[in-house]
Amino acid sequence: MQRREFITLLGGAATAALPCSQVVIAQPVPTKLFRIGFLGLPTADSLPKRPEAFRAGLRELGYREGRDFVIEYRWADGNYDQLPTLLDDLIRLKVDVIVTHGTPGVLAAKRATTTIPIVCAVVGDALGSGIVSSLARPDGNVTGLTFFNPELAAKRLELLKEILPELTDVAILLNSANPINDPILPQMSSMAQPLKLGLHQFDARSPANFEAAFAAIAAQRIGALVVIEDAMLIANASAVAALALKHRLPSWVARFRHRRRRDGLRRGFSRHVPARRYVRGQDSEGREAGRPADRAGDQVRNHCQSQDCQGDRSYNSIQFARPR
């Protein structure tokens, strides 16, 4: 099996963090041992289910670790300044493909190499972040999935206003080291104006910043909180949730399960939605996908199907390199 065929299958397994239904397609065993570079943004122990879901997806496609592939793991431990060094290490190991997630990881990988294929499990806005120039025909060596995070973040303000009609100010907790903020914040500002909401940004580049951020939010008597998705913030969801509950701060965060108070307000979030394995091989006609830049994208709407993911949440995403 050639490398491009393996990468087509790998792209499906790499989306294990998404809550989607499962597709399993038997595939031939590769004739070489592939080396996969896995670049994680948080600490290795913060999201243990995601690498396992990735490996499970490969197993369901018929691949066995140690026989068909090996995985070289590198973790940024929440410090995105380390990404170039970690990528240089993977490139020196001559990996066949780089698997990563999140806007910081994908952009760093794209800057590090133009020849090694990059599979992103998910990014917040591939177009707005400059990862690809077109979803229909993504350029370069990147393939993967993208959400519509700017639109979703803006919609959360509208929903908070419906839940809290007297709301006048909203805190935005973000990691300023994440470039996904650039397309998200203008969308939120545009939505806030007609809703007559004041937006206040609070930076948290590490868990050490959480206490100070929430203390500042409380001191300004801000009425609600929206957290912009970031790998470090997701990995430390329990700490953020505890502080939101401590300060009795109605909060809205996508991809977390929300708890309802008796008065119906959404207060913080409790834990990350368990990863669902999502694997996709070649298309039903068995056609080869070719280079990532040659593959068109499909719009898909993914509904969470696990028992931990019920109710009002659904996910709009683009699979911007699905094989035709």
C-alpha positions as CSV (number, residue, x, y, z in Angstrom):
1,M,0.0,0.0,0.0
2,Q,1.3,3.5,-0.9
3,R,1.7,6.3,1.6
4,R,-1.2,8.4,0.0
5,E,-3.6,5.5,0.5
6,F,-2.5,5.1,4.1
7,I,-3.0,8.8,4.8
8,T,-6.5,8.7,3.3
9,L,-7.4,6.1,6.0
10,L,-5.5,7.9,8.7
11,G,-7.5,11.0,8.1
12,G,-10.6,9.2,9.3
13,A,-9.0,7.7,12.4
14,A,-7.6,11.1,13.4
15,T,-11.1,12.6,13.8
16,A,-11.7,10.4,16.9
17,A,-12.4,13.5,19.1
18,L,-15.6,14.1,17.2
19,P,-18.9,12.7,18.4
20,C,-20.0,11.0,15.2
21,S,-21.4,7.7,14.2
22,Q,-18.9,4.9,13.3
23,V,-18.0,3.6,9.9
24,V,-15.6,0.6,9.7
25,I,-14.1,-0.5,6.3
26,A,-11.8,-3.4,6.0
27,Q,-8.5,-2.4,4.3
28,P,-5.4,-4.3,3.1
29,V,-2.4,-4.5,5.3
30,P,0.4,-2.0,4.3
31,T,3.6,-3.3,3.0
32,K,5.8,-1.0,5.1
33,L,5.9,0.2,8.7
34,F,4.5,3.7,8.7
35,R,5.8,6.2,11.2
36,I,3.1,8.6,12.5
37,G,4.0,11.8,14.3
38,F,1.3,12.7,16.9
39,L,1.5,16.3,18.1
40,G,-0.7,17.0,21.1
41,L,-1.3,20.5,22.5
42,P,-2.0,19.9,26.2
43,T,-0.2,17.5,28.6
44,A,-0.1,13.8,27.8
45,D,-2.3,12.8,30.7
46,S,-4.9,15.5,30.4
47,L,-6.9,13.9,27.5
48,P,-5.9,10.2,27.6
49,K,-9.1,9.0,25.7
50,R,-8.2,10.9,22.5
51,P,-5.0,9.1,21.6
52,E,-6.6,5.8,22.5
53,A,-9.6,6.6,20.3
54,F,-7.2,7.4,17.5
55,R,-5.4,4.0,18.0
56,A,-8.8,2.3,18.2
57,G,-9.8,3.8,14.9
58,L,-6.7,2.4,13.2
59,R,-7.3,-1.0,14.8
60,E,-10.8,-1.1,13.4
61,L,-9.4,-0.4,10.0
62,G,-7.2,-3.5,10.3
63,Y,-3.9,-1.8,11.3
64,R,-1.9,-3.0,14.3
65,E,0.6,-0.9,16.2
66,G,4.1,-2.2,15.9
67,R,3.2,-4.3,12.9
68,D,1.9,-1.8,10.5
69,F,2.7,1.5,12.2
70,V,4.4,3.2,15.1
71,I,3.4,6.5,16.7
72,E,5.9,9.1,17.9
73,Y,4.1,11.2,20.5
74,R,5.1,14.8,21.3
75,W,3.2,17.0,23.7
76,A,3.4,20.8,24.1
77,D,2.1,20.7,27.7
78,G,0.0,23.7,27.0
79,N,3.0,25.8,26.0
80,Y,2.4,26.6,22.3
81,D,5.9,28.2,22.0
82,Q,7.3,24.7,22.1
83,L,5.5,23.6,19.0
84,P,8.2,24.5,16.4
85,T,10.8,22.5,18.4
86,L,8.6,19.5,18.8
87,L,7.8,19.5,15.1
88,D,11.5,19.8,14.2
89,D,12.0,16.6,16.3
90,L,9.3,14.8,14.4
91,I,10.7,15.9,11.0
92,R,14.1,14.6,12.0
93,L,12.5,11.2,12.7
94,K,11.3,11.2,9.1
95,V,7.6,10.6,10.0
96,D,5.3,9.7,7.1
97,V,2.5,11.9,8.4
98,I,1.8,14.4,11.2
99,V,-1.4,14.2,13.1
100,T,-2.4,17.1,15.3
101,H,-5.4,19.1,16.5
102,G,-6.3,22.7,17.2
103,T,-5.4,25.8,15.3
104,P,-2.0,26.3,17.0
105,G,-0.9,22.8,16.2
106,V,-2.0,22.8,12.6
107,L,-0.6,26.2,11.8
108,A,2.7,25.3,13.4
109,A,2.9,22.1,11.4
110,K,2.0,23.9,8.2
111,R,4.9,26.3,8.8
112,A,7.3,23.5,9.6
113,T,6.8,21.4,6.5
114,T,5.3,21.7,3.0
115,T,6.0,18.1,2.1
116,I,4.9,15.9,5.0
117,P,1.1,15.4,5.0
118,I,-0.7,16.9,7.9
119,V,-3.9,15.5,9.3
120,C,-5.8,17.7,11.7
121,A,-8.4,16.0,13.8
122,V,-10.3,19.2,14.2
123,V,-9.8,23.0,14.0
124,G,-12.1,25.9,14.9
125,D,-12.1,27.7,11.6
126,A,-9.8,26.4,8.8
127,L,-10.6,29.3,6.4
128,G,-10.6,32.1,8.9
129,S,-7.4,30.9,10.5
130,G,-5.6,30.7,7.1
131,I,-5.0,27.0,7.3
132,V,-6.6,26.5,3.8
133,S,-7.6,28.9,1.2
134,S,-10.6,26.8,0.1
135,L,-12.7,24.1,1.7
136,A,-13.6,22.7,-1.7
137,R,-10.0,22.3,-2.8
138,P,-7.7,22.9,0.2
139,D,-4.2,23.8,-0.9
140,G,-0.9,22.4,0.2
141,N,-0.4,19.4,2.5
142,V,-3.2,19.7,5.0
143,T,-6.3,17.6,5.4
144,G,-8.9,17.2,8.2
145,L,-12.0,18.7,9.7
146,T,-13.1,22.2,10.7
147,F,-15.9,23.5,12.9
148,F,-17.7,26.9,12.5
149,N,-16.5,28.2,15.8
150,P,-16.9,32.0,15.0
151,E,-20.5,31.5,14.1
152,L,-21.1,29.2,17.1
153,A,-19.5,31.6,19.5
154,A,-21.6,34.5,18.3
155,K,-24.7,32.3,18.6
156,R,-24.0,31.6,22.2
157,L,-24.3,35.3,23.0
158,E,-27.7,35.3,21.5
159,L,-28.8,32.3,23.5
160,L,-27.4,33.7,26.7
161,K,-29.4,36.9,26.1
162,E,-32.5,34.7,25.7
163,I,-31.8,32.9,28.9
164,L,-30.9,36.1,30.8
165,P,-32.9,39.0,29.3
166,E,-31.4,41.5,31.8
167,L,-27.8,40.5,30.9
168,T,-25.7,43.5,29.9
169,D,-22.1,42.3,30.2
170,V,-20.4,39.0,29.2
171,A,-16.9,37.8,30.1
172,I,-14.9,36.0,27.4
173,L,-12.2,33.6,28.7
174,L,-9.6,32.8,26.1
175,N,-6.1,31.7,25.6
176,S,-4.4,34.6,23.8
177,A,-1.7,32.3,22.4
178,N,-4.3,30.6,20.2
179,P,-4.8,32.2,16.7
180,I,-8.4,30.9,16.6
181,N,-9.4,34.1,18.6
182,D,-8.7,36.2,15.5
183,P,-11.8,35.1,13.5
184,I,-14.0,34.5,16.6
185,L,-13.8,37.8,18.4
186,P,-15.0,40.0,15.5
187,Q,-18.1,37.7,15.0
188,M,-18.9,37.9,18.7
189,S,-18.5,41.7,18.6
190,S,-20.9,42.0,15.7
191,M,-23.5,39.9,17.5
192,A,-23.0,41.8,20.8
193,Q,-23.9,45.2,19.3
194,P,-27.6,44.6,18.5
195,L,-28.0,42.6,21.7
196,K,-26.6,45.6,23.7
197,L,-24.0,43.4,25.4
198,G,-20.6,44.6,26.6
199,L,-17.8,42.1,26.0
200,H,-14.8,41.8,28.4
201,Q,-11.8,39.7,27.5
202,F,-9.9,37.7,30.2
203,D,-6.7,35.9,29.2
204,A,-5.6,32.5,30.6
205,R,-2.6,31.1,29.0
206,S,-2.1,28.5,31.7
207,P,-4.1,27.1,34.7
208,A,-2.1,29.5,36.9
209,N,-4.1,32.4,35.4
210,F,-7.6,30.9,36.3
211,E,-7.9,32.3,39.8
212,A,-6.9,35.8,38.8
213,A,-9.2,35.8,35.8
214,F,-12.3,34.8,37.7
215,A,-11.5,37.2,40.5
216,A,-11.4,40.0,38.0
217,I,-14.7,38.8,36.5
218,A,-16.3,38.8,39.9
219,A,-14.9,42.2,40.8
220,Q,-16.4,43.7,37.6
221,R,-19.8,42.1,38.5
222,I,-20.1,40.6,35.0
223,G,-23.2,38.6,34.5
224,A,-22.2,35.6,32.3
225,L,-19.2,33.8,30.8
226,V,-18.3,32.4,27.4
227,V,-15.2,30.3,27.1
228,I,-13.5,30.2,23.7
229,E,-12.4,26.6,22.9
230,D,-8.7,25.9,23.3
231,A,-6.8,22.7,24.0
232,M,-5.4,24.0,27.3
233,L,-8.8,25.2,28.5
234,I,-10.5,22.0,27.5
235,A,-7.8,19.9,29.2
236,N,-8.4,21.9,32.4
237,A,-12.2,22.0,32.1
238,S,-12.8,20.7,35.7
239,A,-10.8,23.6,37.2
240,V,-12.6,26.2,35.0
241,A,-16.0,24.6,35.9
242,A,-15.3,24.7,39.6
243,L,-14.5,28.4,39.5
244,A,-17.6,29.2,37.4
245,L,-19.7,27.4,40.0
246,K,-17.9,29.0,42.9
247,H,-18.7,32.4,41.5
248,R,-22.2,31.4,40.5
249,L,-21.4,32.5,37.0
250,P,-23.8,31.4,34.2
251,S,-21.5,30.1,31.5
252,W,-21.6,28.7,28.0
253,V,-19.0,26.4,26.6
254,A,-19.4,24.3,23.5
255,R,-18.4,20.6,23.5
256,F,-19.0,20.3,27.3
257,R,-22.0,18.9,29.0
258,H,-24.0,21.7,30.6
259,R,-25.8,21.3,33.9
260,R,-29.1,23.1,34.6
261,R,-29.9,24.9,37.8
262,R,-33.4,24.8,39.2
263,D,-34.0,28.3,37.8
264,G,-33.1,27.0,34.3
265,L,-29.8,28.9,34.0
266,R,-26.8,27.1,32.5
267,R,-24.0,27.2,35.0
268,G,-20.6,26.3,33.9
269,F,-19.9,22.8,32.5
270,S,-18.8,19.6,34.1
271,R,-16.8,17.3,31.9
272,H,-15.7,16.8,28.3
273,V,-17.9,14.8,26.0
274,P,-16.3,11.3,25.8
275,A,-14.5,10.8,22.5
276,R,-16.3,8.7,19.9
277,R,-14.2,6.8,17.4
278,Y,-14.9,8.0,13.9
279,V,-13.2,6.2,11.1
280,R,-13.6,6.6,7.4
281,G,-11.6,4.8,4.7
282,Q,-11.8,5.1,1.0
283,D,-15.1,6.0,-0.5
284,S,-17.7,3.4,-1.4
285,E,-16.2,3.0,-4.9
286,G,-12.7,2.4,-3.6
287,R,-11.2,5.4,-5.4
288,E,-7.8,6.7,-4.3
289,A,-7.9,10.2,-2.8
290,G,-4.6,11.6,-4.1
291,R,-2.9,14.6,-2.5
292,P,-4.8,16.5,0.2
293,A,-4.9,19.6,-2.1
294,D,-6.8,17.6,-4.8
295,R,-9.6,16.5,-2.5
296,A,-12.9,18.4,-2.3
297,G,-14.8,18.9,0.9
298,D,-18.3,18.0,2.0
299,Q,-20.5,19.7,4.5
300,V,-21.6,17.4,7.3
301,R,-23.8,17.9,10.3
302,N,-22.8,15.7,13.2
303,H,-25.2,14.9,16.0
304,C,-23.9,13.6,19.2
305,Q,-25.3,10.1,19.8
306,S,-23.8,9.0,23.1
307,Q,-25.7,9.1,26.3
308,D,-23.4,11.8,27.7
309,C,-24.2,14.1,24.9
310,Q,-28.0,14.6,24.7
311,G,-30.3,17.5,24.3
312,D,-29.5,20.8,22.7
313,R,-26.0,20.3,21.3
314,S,-25.2,19.6,17.7
315,Y,-22.1,20.3,15.6
316,N,-21.7,21.9,12.3
317,S,-18.5,21.0,10.6
318,I,-16.8,20.8,7.3
319,Q,-14.8,17.7,6.3
320,F,-12.5,19.8,4.1
321,A,-10.6,16.9,2.6
322,R,-13.0,14.0,2.2
323,P,-12.1,11.6,-0.6
324,R,-14.4,11.7,-3.6
